[in-house]
Amino acid sequence: AGGCKEEAYVEVCMADWKRIEYEILRDNMDNCLSVVDLESLDPMGVHSQDSIMVIPSQTMTNEEMRTLRNVSFTIARHFNVVGAVNLQYAFHPKTREFQVISSSGGNLRTSRTSTVAAKASGYPIAYVAARLAMGSNLVELRNLMAEATTACCEPSMDYVAVRAPVWPSDQATHGRQLNMSQQSVGEVLAFGRTFEESLQKALRMASPARRGFESCPVAETLKTEEELLAALRTPTPERIRVIAEALKRDMVVEKIHDATGIDHWFLGKMRAVVSVQQKLLGMGLEDLDARPDLILLAKRCGFSDDQLARLMEGTCTELEIRDMRWDHGIRPGVTQVDVLAGAVEPERDILYLSYNTTSDVSPLDAASQAIVVLGAGAGRVGEGSEQDFATVCCTRTLRAAGRHVVLLNNNPQATSTDMQESDRLYFDELSVEAVLEIDSFEKPKGVLALFGGYCAAALCWQVAELGSRISFLGTPPESLQLTLDRVRFHNLCEELTVPTARAMWAGSSARPQVESTEVKGPVLRKPRWWMAGDNF
């Protein structure tokens, strides 16, 4: 009644508190279930969708997790929740004090995190919540992943999943400070047996131009420790890269923790990745060939063949690394997303590749003539739901025709990554290495790359360029590559006398060349290769 005042009372500062989330289900018989808990890498102050998220939580004790779980059940029962609810907590890492900060944005419902939780745990949260709302209970519903059990069995994970945000483009995120308003445009989900393996996978999925947990040009320009610390104190999309640069320069973990608020456990695992990276720097192919133990260690820490080749400083190629690795018998295990940690055999094939385990599934029967379909990956500007819809239409058509479908994708928001949309779902990287390993294991009839947008088309050409025996169905890779290159496609149109917009190849110095022509009016500058809306 007194009008607005330019004052605010701060009761509690949660700047360095952990963010923990719980996905809870409750039925009308008062049975409660904790599907999974999730931990944000960044402390409070960054929107949960803009932070790297680790599933399940890694830095909380059993007692702490049990406390938050019981509080979640109390909240669900008090509000008579029938269905699903997402609850978020701020947790003080030293005093163990906690505060409820959100229940799905103020509503007792599922949230955007629920999709990630469902895909990471293999538990169909939306399906079960819908059945509970219709009057079923958790005891009578069967577990879709393992029908020998009921939906009342809480998932028990023997792996680590890492969800990473996807940003609109490097130009759009440069210098951008993260806060409580969401700025990411998509997400990816990576599986592995260790945090290091999953983290590196997730970072490559989110930024294909970057090779895992490594520095970036912005971080490398920071000359002094004071500049590094200043960059670490400010949450930005590139802060994870600045951490890599700081560890590469031997900055102590305690200083990085004080600057970022990130838990010591996570930083210690990141230091282990950098330590392996430092061992590999400067080695030649012959040196690495003599150290199969180091190759295995690097693969178990999440390094891709492409990363290893680049660490060799141009002395070898990704293909040579792969051939050397295969000669030493270093191959990834194909393993299931197991919701009951081996207690019951899963009945749905949600798979991932890991160098920290052996295969626990068998290849599909060769007589099934399976087809591998490449998904679109993370949703980005100009590329997202339309490619995913096309992928789903493709998989349904193939299965209706009696073909087994093996889908490779890593977008938890995508319908194509629902467990019922394919016979086998590989939740893994859309990379040359993953495609070659899956092809070697499954021996499919062929690969379809026509429905995954730019990502799948570019990957198709990269695999074909290696001279792989993989058979690509539909439009050949050479034609896809021709259309992806704007310069070659423009020249082809002129050669065929097909009308096309007037254009010129300006290289990196576009403005001087354009200004030197007789072009009048506005000019649209497009990247030569990228066709998903970024960098226009």
Buried (B, 14 or more C-beta within 10 A) or exposed (E): EEEEEEEEEEEEEBEBBBBBBBBBBBBBEEBBBBBBBBBBBBBBBBBBBBBBBBBBBBBBEEEBBEBBBEBBBEBBEEEEBBBBBBBBBBBBBEEEEBBEBBBBEEEBBBBBBBBBBBBBBBBBBBBBBEBBEEEBBBEEBEBBBBEEBBBBBBBEBBBBBBBBBBBBBBEBBBEBEBEEEBBBBBBBBBBBBBBBBBBBBBBBBBBBEBBBBBBBEBBEEBEEEEEBBEBBEBBBBBBBBBBBBBBBEEBEBEBBBEBBBBBEEBBEBBBBBBEBBEBBEEBEBEEBBEBBEBBBBBBBBBBBBBBBBBBBEEBBBBBBBBEBBEEEEBBBBBBBBBBBEEEBEBEBBBBBBBBBBEBBBEBBEEEBBBBBBBBBBBBBBBBBEEBBBBBBEBBEEBBEEEBBBBBBBBBBBBBBBBBEBBBBBBBBBBBBBBBBBBBBBBEBBBBBBBBBBBBBBBBBBBBBEEEBEBEBBEBEBEEBBBEBBBEEEBBBBEEEEEEEEEBEEBEEEBEEEEEEEEEEEEBEEEEEEBBBBBBE
